[in-house]
Amino acid sequence: MNKTALITGASSGLGREFAWICAESGYDLVITARNLANLNALKSEIEAKFGVRVFVIGADLAKSQSVEQICKFCKENDLKIDILINNAGFGDHDEFSKCDIKKQNEMIAVNITSLLNLTHYFLNLMLNNGGGKILNIASAASLTAGPKMSVYYASKAFVRNFSVALAEELREKNISVTAFCPGPVATNFGERANVKNAKIFARSDDANAVAKRAFEAMQKGKTLVYDGRFMWLANLLTRLVPSTFSAKVTGYLNG
């Protein structure tokens, strides 16, 4: 029997690429996102090409019942999740005082709360089953405060720090946790966040290439990976300069 990977935000972007990569590696899939039509099309394509099983769950992780829905589906279908890829997430661009606060709370629900709850549920099953791998998609945004995208940047800092702490807790328990922090990626993120014309998105990495590097890092059990052009330099600079200066530069790049 194949191992199974659960991927959130799988209808487009990095999530879609993860689905193809996992299927090519022989994993059955549980894919979830809001766009059910895209998920079903992806299911048909992957099953036809690789012959693996693909289970589809239409779910909006901004809604509290969605995590319960996903967990219940896996339990009812007797699906043992060997890999959990917490990929779903979105951003928003505006000064905080002018932003839609409902959207900011939905962002926290998707980027943080759903990740937290899915990880807790499936981690405990992995502990009972003797092992597993968790891949949490953070961001270059996790390195600094981000004016005009303040909640998004803060949410990704949570993902990074939570993942690193959890990896340390699980070091002797045959479960790896990887926080993968890419720079700008060529997905629909910028359009959805209303920030696609910002200077920070002037150069974006190919989504398939980024997903492959993330998958490889997870398989190797790496804990914290900064990926993309000049990310090593960005990491160094944010450690050397005052956080207030870093925020000024980030605010300029966010436009």
Long-range contacts (C-beta under 8 A, 24 or more apart in sequence): 2-26, 2-27, 2-28, 2-52, 2-53, 3-27, 3-28, 3-80, 3-82, 3-83, 4-28, 4-29, 4-30, 4-79, 4-80, 4-81, 4-82, 4-83, 5-29, 5-30, 5-81, 5-82, 5-83, 5-84, 5-85, 6-30, 6-31, 6-32, 6-70, 6-74, 6-81, 6-83, 6-84, 6-85, 6-118, 6-122, 7-31, 7-32, 7-85, 7-87, 8-32, 8-33, 8-61, 8-85, 8-86, 8-87, 8-88, 8-114, 8-118, 9-33, 9-61, 9-87, 9-88, 9-89, 10-39, 10-42, 10-87, 11-35, 11-38, 11-39, 11-42, 12-38, 12-187, 12-188, 13-185, 13-187, 13-188, 13-189, 13-207, 14-87, 14-137, 14-185, 14-187, 14-207, 14-210, 14-211, 14-214, 15-85, 15-87, 15-88, 16-42, 16-207, 17-207, 17-208, 17-210, 17-211, 17-212, 18-85, 18-87, 18-211, 18-214, 18-215, 19-46, 19-54, 20-46, 20-208, 21-211, 21-212, 21-215, 22-83, 22-85, 22-215, 23-49, 23-50, 23-52, 23-54, 24-50, 25-215, 26-50, 26-52, 27-52, 27-82, 27-83, 28-52, 28-53, 28-54, 28-55, 28-79, 29-53, 29-54, 29-55, 30-55, 30-57, 30-70, 30-73, 30-74, 30-79, 30-81, 31-55, 31-56, 31-57, 32-56, 32-57, 32-58, 32-59, 32-61, 32-70, 32-88, 33-58, 33-59, 33-88, 34-58, 34-59, 34-60, 55-79, 61-88, 61-109, 61-110, 61-114, 62-106, 62-109, 62-110, 63-109, 64-109, 64-113, 66-114, 67-114, 67-117, 67-118, 67-121, 70-118, 71-118, 71-121, 71-122, 80-125, 80-129, 81-122, 81-125, 81-126, 81-132, 82-126, 82-131, 82-132, 82-133, 83-132, 83-133, 83-134, 83-135, 83-218, 84-118, 84-119, 84-122, 84-123, 84-132, 84-133, 84-134, 84-135, 85-134, 85-135, 85-137, 85-218, 86-114, 86-115, 86-118, 86-119, 86-134, 86-135, 86-136, 86-137, 86-159, 87-135, 87-137, 88-114, 88-115, 89-137, 89-155, 89-156, 90-152, 90-189, 90-192, 90-193, 91-141, 91-149, 91-152, 91-189, 91-192, 91-193, 91-195, 92-149, 92-151, 92-152, 92-193, 92-194, 93-148, 93-149, 93-193, 93-194, 93-195, 93-198, 93-254, 93-255, 94-148, 94-194, 95-147, 95-148, 96-150, 96-151, 99-151, 104-151, 107-151, 107-152, 107-155, 108-151, 108-155, 111-152, 111-155, 111-156, 111-158, 111-159, 112-155, 112-158, 112-159, 115-159, 116-162, 119-166, 123-166, 123-170, 123-175, 126-175, 127-173, 127-175, 130-174, 131-173, 131-174, 131-175, 132-174, 132-175, 133-175, 133-176, 133-177, 133-178, 133-218, 133-219, 133-221, 134-163, 134-166, 134-175, 134-176, 134-177, 134-178, 134-218, 135-178, 135-180, 135-214, 135-215, 135-217, 135-218, 136-162, 136-163, 136-177, 136-178, 136-179, 136-180, 137-180, 137-182, 137-214, 138-163, 138-179, 138-180, 138-181, 139-181, 139-182, 140-181, 140-182, 140-183, 140-184, 140-226, 140-228, 140-231, 140-234, 142-179, 142-181, 143-181, 143-234, 143-235, 143-238, 143-246, 144-238, 144-243, 144-246, 144-247, 144-250, 145-243, 145-246, 145-247, 145-250, 146-247, 146-250, 146-251, 146-254, 147-247, 147-248, 147-250, 147-251, 147-254, 148-251, 148-254, 148-255, 149-193, 149-195, 149-254, 152-193, 153-250, 156-181, 160-224, 163-223, 163-224, 164-223, 164-224, 167-223, 168-223, 176-218, 176-221, 176-222, 176-223, 177-223, 178-214, 178-217, 178-218, 178-221, 178-222, 178-223, 178-224, 178-225, 179-223, 179-224, 179-225, 180-213, 180-214, 180-217, 180-218, 180-225, 180-227, 181-224, 181-225, 181-226, 181-227, 181-231, 182-210, 182-214, 182-227, 182-228, 182-231, 183-227, 183-228, 183-229, 183-230, 183-231, 183-234, 184-228, 185-210, 185-228, 195-254, 195-255, 197-255, 198-253, 198-254, 198-255, 199-252, 199-253, 199-254, 199-255, 200-250, 200-253, 200-254, 200-255, 203-229, 205-229
